């Protein structure tokens, strides 16, 4: 499931990245499979064969070659936080839409971050922030040049924005809907998830930790 339609250009900011899941009957036999990512790039699903004769599938921005007209059974379209589009095996969905929305609201309303991506990784809801503040980029490229930014400029900026993981909430108890929380450690010798050793209901964890995202206090969380 995705928060946007792959047939239309999605919003440029505050986007939630999930998986495009479609049933084979949603495609006509003559329709090539395509996916438009958040940056507005169109990817086409190609099909071919391995050296052993087994079918293989991959996405490309080029139309040249044999285009697939159906997503193979058991697979789904996945767009990662940096808008790369791939085909992967369908993963079990264990977190709910409302739980994802809870994290999204926390990032937008408590962290006051308008530009972010939320990705689902198994039992985890992962928050990614833009590497460069959109406001800072606008100041450098537009304000100092005396150009008033418009929607076209902002969409162009979005095409070059990359995202980094910041925080994740992981479901550790499906029956009682209890989560753990980790933050990303940016030390060169680590660059990995740092457990914050806190567990509880998702709303409480979001209220406690989301206000630190994008602030100096984030790096004081242990």
PLY file of the C-alpha trace (Angstrom):
ply
format ascii 1.0
element vertex 222
property float x
property float y
property float z
element edge 221
property int vertex1
property int vertex2
end_header
0.00 0.00 0.00
1.17 3.51 -0.73
0.04 6.99 0.26
0.12 8.08 -3.36
-0.94 6.84 -6.73
1.85 5.70 -9.03
-0.15 7.09 -11.92
0.22 10.68 -10.71
3.03 12.87 -9.47
3.10 12.57 -5.66
3.58 15.48 -3.23
7.11 16.79 -2.89
7.40 16.98 0.88
6.44 14.97 3.91
5.95 11.92 1.76
5.37 8.50 3.29
7.15 5.79 1.37
5.52 2.40 1.40
5.09 -0.37 -1.09
3.06 -0.31 -4.27
0.93 -3.48 -4.14
-1.25 -4.34 -7.07
-3.18 -7.41 -8.05
-2.63 -8.88 -11.52
-6.26 -8.17 -12.47
-5.55 -4.43 -12.09
-3.46 -4.51 -15.25
-4.65 -5.16 -18.78
-2.74 -7.71 -20.83
-1.38 -4.96 -23.09
-0.40 -2.51 -20.36
3.29 -2.22 -19.53
4.03 -2.00 -15.82
5.34 1.44 -14.89
5.88 3.35 -11.67
6.34 7.10 -11.23
8.47 7.81 -8.17
8.32 10.83 -5.87
10.78 12.70 -8.06
8.54 12.30 -11.08
10.76 9.76 -12.85
9.00 6.93 -14.70
10.36 3.42 -14.24
9.39 0.51 -16.50
9.37 -3.14 -15.47
11.46 -5.26 -17.84
11.55 -9.01 -18.15
14.22 -11.33 -19.40
15.93 -14.62 -18.65
18.95 -15.64 -16.58
21.78 -17.74 -18.02
19.95 -20.82 -16.82
16.74 -19.79 -18.57
14.83 -18.66 -15.50
12.74 -15.47 -15.77
14.16 -12.29 -14.28
12.59 -8.88 -13.76
14.06 -5.42 -13.18
13.06 -1.76 -13.32
14.69 0.75 -15.65
13.96 4.30 -16.75
14.48 3.13 -20.33
11.65 1.69 -22.39
13.99 -0.26 -24.67
13.71 -4.01 -24.31
10.94 -6.41 -23.33
8.45 -4.71 -21.03
6.54 -6.81 -18.52
2.76 -6.61 -18.59
2.24 -8.20 -15.18
3.97 -8.20 -11.82
5.10 -11.76 -11.07
3.14 -13.52 -8.35
4.55 -13.01 -4.88
6.39 -9.80 -5.76
5.70 -6.10 -5.24
7.04 -2.73 -6.35
9.21 -1.01 -3.74
10.46 2.59 -3.78
13.19 3.34 -1.24
13.64 6.68 0.56
15.94 7.94 -2.20
13.32 7.10 -4.84
15.06 4.04 -6.29
12.48 1.61 -7.64
12.92 -2.15 -7.42
10.91 -5.36 -7.50
11.04 -7.44 -4.32
9.24 -10.36 -2.72
6.09 -9.38 -0.85
6.88 -8.88 2.80
4.38 -9.56 5.59
2.71 -6.37 6.84
2.74 -6.34 10.65
2.31 -2.64 11.44
-1.00 -0.92 10.79
-1.78 2.15 8.71
-2.78 3.98 11.88
0.57 3.19 13.51
2.39 4.55 10.47
0.17 7.64 10.57
1.00 8.10 14.27
4.71 8.32 13.46
4.03 10.59 10.50
2.05 13.02 12.66
4.80 12.95 15.28
7.49 13.91 12.79
5.40 16.64 11.21
3.79 18.14 14.33
6.27 17.43 17.13
9.59 17.48 15.26
8.29 20.25 12.98
9.94 18.57 10.01
8.10 19.17 6.72
10.50 17.16 4.52
10.77 13.51 5.47
10.13 9.99 4.29
8.79 7.07 6.30
9.77 3.58 5.20
8.57 0.20 6.40
11.21 -2.43 7.09
9.66 -5.62 8.46
8.49 -4.81 11.98
10.02 -1.30 11.88
8.69 2.13 10.95
11.77 4.10 9.89
11.95 7.90 9.75
14.29 9.44 7.16
15.09 13.16 7.01
16.43 15.16 4.09
20.23 15.45 4.26
19.99 19.17 3.59
17.33 21.43 4.99
14.98 22.56 2.24
14.79 25.98 3.87
18.59 26.30 3.85
18.78 25.27 0.19
16.11 27.79 -0.74
18.03 30.52 1.10
21.27 29.76 -0.74
19.82 29.25 -4.20
16.98 31.73 -4.22
16.92 34.36 -1.47
20.53 35.42 -1.99
19.94 35.60 -5.73
16.81 37.68 -5.35
14.61 34.99 -6.93
11.29 34.20 -5.31
10.93 30.40 -5.22
7.84 28.86 -6.75
6.44 25.32 -6.98
8.61 24.55 -10.03
11.79 25.45 -8.12
10.73 23.40 -5.10
10.00 20.35 -7.26
13.40 20.74 -8.89
15.04 20.80 -5.45
13.16 17.68 -4.49
14.76 15.75 -7.36
18.21 16.24 -5.82
17.27 15.70 -2.17
18.65 12.59 -0.48
17.41 11.15 2.80
19.15 9.53 5.77
17.68 7.28 8.48
17.16 9.04 11.81
14.84 7.07 14.05
12.91 3.82 13.96
10.07 2.36 15.97
10.02 -1.45 15.98
7.06 -3.62 16.93
8.37 -6.11 19.51
5.07 -7.40 20.93
2.35 -7.91 18.32
-0.34 -8.94 20.80
0.02 -5.92 23.07
1.30 -3.58 20.30
4.46 -2.63 22.18
7.34 -0.93 20.37
11.03 -0.24 20.93
12.85 2.86 19.66
16.32 3.39 18.16
18.12 6.38 16.75
20.79 6.39 14.06
24.36 6.84 15.30
26.39 9.01 12.94
29.83 8.26 14.40
32.11 7.12 11.59
33.20 4.04 13.50
29.59 2.93 14.08
27.04 4.26 11.57
24.33 1.94 12.81
21.20 1.87 14.93
21.62 2.80 18.58
19.00 1.18 20.87
17.51 3.68 23.32
16.42 0.85 25.63
12.88 2.14 25.91
9.70 0.16 25.26
6.02 0.99 25.33
2.98 1.95 23.32
3.73 3.76 20.08
1.94 7.03 20.89
3.93 7.46 24.11
7.25 6.76 22.38
6.43 9.12 19.52
5.49 11.89 21.97
8.73 11.36 23.91
11.25 11.03 21.10
9.94 12.71 17.94
10.49 16.25 19.33
14.26 15.52 19.24
14.38 14.68 15.54
16.32 17.33 13.64
17.59 19.01 16.81
20.86 18.95 18.74
19.17 17.06 21.57
18.83 14.12 19.18
22.53 13.36 19.60
22.16 13.29 23.39
19.70 10.39 23.30
21.18 7.19 24.71
0 1
1 2
2 3
3 4
4 5
5 6
6 7
7 8
8 9
9 10
10 11
11 12
12 13
13 14
14 15
15 16
16 17
17 18
18 19
19 20
20 21
21 22
22 23
23 24
24 25
25 26
26 27
27 28
28 29
29 30
30 31
31 32
32 33
33 34
34 35
35 36
36 37
37 38
38 39
39 40
40 41
41 42
42 43
43 44
44 45
45 46
46 47
47 48
48 49
49 50
50 51
51 52
52 53
53 54
54 55
55 56
56 57
57 58
58 59
59 60
60 61
61 62
62 63
63 64
64 65
65 66
66 67
67 68
68 69
69 70
70 71
71 72
72 73
73 74
74 75
75 76
76 77
77 78
78 79
79 80
80 81
81 82
82 83
83 84
84 85
85 86
86 87
87 88
88 89
89 90
90 91
91 92
92 93
93 94
94 95
95 96
96 97
97 98
98 99
99 100
100 101
101 102
102 103
103 104
104 105
105 106
106 107
107 108
108 109
109 110
110 111
111 112
112 113
113 114
114 115
115 116
116 117
117 118
118 119
119 120
120 121
121 122
122 123
123 124
124 125
125 126
126 127
127 128
128 129
129 130
130 131
131 132
132 133
133 134
134 135
135 136
136 137
137 138
138 139
139 140
140 141
141 142
142 143
143 144
144 145
145 146
146 147
147 148
148 149
149 150
150 151
151 152
152 153
153 154
154 155
155 156
156 157
157 158
158 159
159 160
160 161
161 162
162 163
163 164
164 165
165 166
166 167
167 168
168 169
169 170
170 171
171 172
172 173
173 174
174 175
175 176
176 177
177 178
178 179
179 180
180 181
181 182
182 183
183 184
184 185
185 186
186 187
187 188
188 189
189 190
190 191
191 192
192 193
193 194
194 195
195 196
196 197
197 198
198 199
199 200
200 201
201 202
202 203
203 204
204 205
205 206
206 207
207 208
208 209
209 210
210 211
211 212
212 213
213 214
214 215
215 216
216 217
217 218
218 219
219 220
220 221
